[in-house]
C-alpha cells in the first residue's frame, strides 16, 4: 500500500502488491481536433487483413492425410490376418470414398492443426456470418472513414426510398387493374341481366300472342 492506495497485503491477490499505472485506461481526448487526428491516424494505419490460405498446401495436406489413413487401415487389416487381395479391395474402396469427398470439397482437416486449413475454416465461418448479417463488402479501416459512411448511408436511404416508390407504383397499378377487372365483371353481369330480362319479356309477349290467337280461333 502507498498513500492509502492499494492492498493491505498482496497475499492471495495474485499481485506483487506494488501500485502500478493502469495501462488499459484510455487517454482522455481533450478537444475535437485531437480526436479527429486520432481517428485519422487509425484510418491511415490500418491493420493488414489476415493472409489468404495457400490452396496447394491444403490440397497436399489432404492427399497426405488420405495416404496416412490408408496406411493405418492396412496395419489394422494385416493385424486381423486378412489376405492381400481383401486388403487391396478395402484400401481401394476407402481411397475412392475419400477422393470423392476431396473432389466435392467436403474433405475436412479439423484433426490436423494446420495454419492454412484453419484459415480456410475461418473464411467459411466469416462467410456464413456475412450472409447472416447481410454484409456485402467490408474494407478494413472503413469504420473510421466518416465521409464514406455518410455517402453509403445516403445511398442506402435513396435505395430504400426508391424501393418504396416502386412498391407504391406497383400497388397503385394493381389496384387499378383490380378496379378495371371488377368494372368489366359488373358490366358483363349487367349485360347478362339485361339479356335475361329481354328474353323473359320476349317469352311473355310470345305467350300473350299465342293466347290471343287461341281466343280468336274460338
C-alpha positions in Angstrom: 0.0 0.0 0.0 1.2 3.5 -0.8 -0.6 6.7 0.2 -3.7 4.7 1.2 -3.9 3.2 -2.3 -3.6 -0.5 -3.0 -4.0 -3.7 -0.9 -3.2 -4.1 2.7 -1.3 -7.3 1.8 -0.6 -8.9 -1.5 -1.2 -12.3 0.0 -3.8 -14.3 -2.0 -4.3 -11.5 -4.5 -2.1 -12.8 -7.3 -0.3 -9.5 -7.5 3.1 -8.1 -6.4 1.5 -5.5 -4.1 3.0 -2.6 -5.9 0.9 0.3 -7.1 1.2 0.4 -10.9 -0.2 2.5 -13.7 -3.4 1.2 -15.3 -2.3 0.7 -18.9 -5.8 -0.3 -20.1 -7.3 3.1 -19.3 -7.7 5.1 -22.4 -6.3 8.6 -22.5 -9.0 11.3 -22.4 -9.3 13.3 -25.6 -9.0 17.0 -24.8 -10.7 18.6 -27.8 -12.3 17.8 -31.1 -9.2 18.4 -33.2 -7.2 15.9 -31.3 -10.0 13.4 -31.6 -10.1 13.8 -35.4 -6.3 13.4 -35.5 -6.5 10.1 -33.6 -9.3 8.9 -35.9 -7.2 9.9 -39.0 -4.2 8.0 -37.7 -6.4 4.9 -37.1 -7.7 5.3 -40.7 -4.2 5.7 -42.2 -2.6 2.9 -40.1 -5.0 0.1 -40.8 -4.0 -3.4 -39.6 -3.5 -5.7 -42.6 -6.1 -8.3 -43.2 -5.4 -11.9 -42.5 -3.2 -13.6 -45.1 -5.0 -15.9 -47.5 -4.6 -19.6 -47.3 -2.5 -21.4 -50.0 -4.9 -23.9 -51.6 -1.9 -26.0 -52.9 -0.6 -26.6 -49.4 -4.1 -27.5 -48.2 -4.6 -29.9 -51.1 -1.2 -31.5 -50.4 -2.1 -32.0 -46.7 -5.5 -33.6 -47.7 -3.8 -36.0 -50.1 -1.2 -36.8 -47.4 -4.0 -37.4 -44.9 -5.6 -39.9 -47.3 -2.4 -41.9 -47.6 -2.0 -41.9 -43.8 -5.5 -43.3 -43.4 -4.8 -46.0 -46.0 -1.6 -47.0 -44.1 -3.5 -47.1 -40.8 -6.2 -49.3 -42.3 -3.5 -51.6 -43.9 -1.9 -52.1 -40.5 -5.3 -52.8 -38.9 -6.3 -55.3 -41.6 -2.9 -57.1 -41.6 -3.2 -57.4 -37.8 -6.5 -59.2 -38.4 -4.8 -61.6 -40.8 -6.8 -60.8 -44.0 -5.4 -61.7 -47.4 -3.6 -59.2 -49.6 -6.4 -59.2 -52.1 -9.0 -58.3 -49.4 -6.7 -55.6 -48.1 -6.3 -54.1 -51.5 -10.0 -54.1 -52.1 -10.7 -52.4 -48.7 -7.9 -49.8 -49.4 -9.3 -49.0 -52.9 -12.8 -48.6 -51.5 -11.5 -46.2 -48.8 -9.4 -44.3 -51.3 -12.4 -43.8 -53.7 -14.6 -42.7 -50.9 -12.1 -40.1 -49.6 -11.2 -38.8 -53.1 -14.9 -38.3 -53.8 -15.1 -36.1 -50.7 -12.0 -34.3 -51.8 -13.4 -33.6 -55.3 -16.6 -32.3 -53.8 -14.7 -30.0 -51.4 -16.1 -31.8 -48.3 -12.9 -33.3 -47.1 -12.1 -31.8 -43.7 -8.8 -31.5 -41.9 -10.2 -30.5 -38.5 -8.0 -33.1 -36.7 -4.8 -31.5 -38.2 -3.6 -28.3 -36.6 -2.5 -26.7 -39.9 -2.4 -22.9 -40.4 -3.7 -22.9 -43.9 -6.6 -25.3 -43.2 -7.5 -23.2 -40.2 -7.6 -20.0 -42.3 -10.0 -21.8 -44.8 -12.3 -22.8 -42.0 -12.2 -19.3 -40.6 -13.0 -17.9 -44.0 -16.0 -20.2 -44.2 -17.3 -19.1 -40.8 -16.9 -15.4 -41.7 -18.7 -16.0 -45.0 -21.6 -17.5 -43.0 -21.6 -14.6 -40.6 -21.6 -12.1 -43.5 -24.6 -13.8 -45.1 -26.4 -13.9 -41.7 -25.9 -10.2 -41.1 -26.3 -9.2 -44.8 -22.8 -7.7 -45.1 -21.9 -7.4 -48.8 -18.4 -5.9 -48.7 -16.1 -4.9 -45.9 -12.9 -3.0 -46.1 -10.5 -2.8 -43.1 -10.5 0.7 -41.6 -13.8 1.7 -43.2 -15.3 2.3 -39.7 -13.1 5.4 -39.3 -13.9 6.8 -42.8 -16.9 9.0 -41.9 -17.2 10.5 -45.3 -17.6 7.1 -46.9 -20.1 6.0 -44.2 -22.2 9.2 -44.7 -22.2 8.6 -48.5 -23.2 5.0 -48.1 -25.9 6.0 -45.6 -27.4 8.4 -48.1 -27.1 5.9 -51.0 -28.9 3.3 -48.9 -31.6 5.8 -47.9 -32.1 6.7 -51.6 -32.3 3.0 -52.5 -34.9 2.4 -49.7 -37.0 5.4 -50.8 -36.7 4.3 -54.5 -37.9 0.8 -53.5 -40.8 2.2 -51.5 -41.8 4.4 -54.5 -41.6 1.4 -56.8 -43.7 -0.7 -54.4 -46.3 2.2 -54.2 -46.5 2.4 -58.0 -46.9 -1.4 -58.3 -49.7 -1.2 -55.6 -51.5 1.6 -57.4 -51.3 -0.3 -60.7 -52.5 -3.5 -59.0 -55.5 -1.6 -57.5 -56.2 0.0 -60.9 -56.1 -3.4 -62.6 -58.4 -4.9 -60.0 -60.8 -2.0 -60.3 -60.9 -2.3 -64.1 -61.5 -6.1 -63.8 -64.3 -5.5 -61.3 -65.8 -2.9 -63.6 -65.7 -5.4 -66.5 -67.3 -8.1 -64.4 -70.1 -5.8 -63.3 -70.6 -4.7 -66.9 -70.8 -8.4 -68.1 -73.2 -9.2 -65.2 -75.4 -6.2 -66.1 -75.4 -7.2 -69.8 -76.4 -10.8 -68.8 -79.2 -9.5 -66.6 -80.5 -7.2 -69.4 -80.3 -10.1 -71.8 -82.2 -12.2 -69.4 -84.9 -9.6 -68.8 -85.3 -9.1 -72.6 -85.6 -12.8 -73.1 -88.3 -13.1 -70.3 -90.1 -10.1 -71.8 -90.0 -11.7 -75.3 -91.3 -15.0 -73.9 -94.2 -13.3 -72.1 -95.1 -11.4 -75.3 -95.0 -14.7 -77.2 -97.2 -16.4 -74.7 -99.6 -13.5 -74.8 -99.7 -13.6 -78.6 -100.4 -17.3 -78.6 -103.3 -16.9 -76.1 -104.7 -14.1 -78.2 -104.6 -16.3 -81.3 -106.3 -19.1 -79.5 -109.1 -16.8 -78.4 -109.6 -15.6 -82.0 -109.8 -19.2 -83.2 -112.5 -20.0 -80.7 
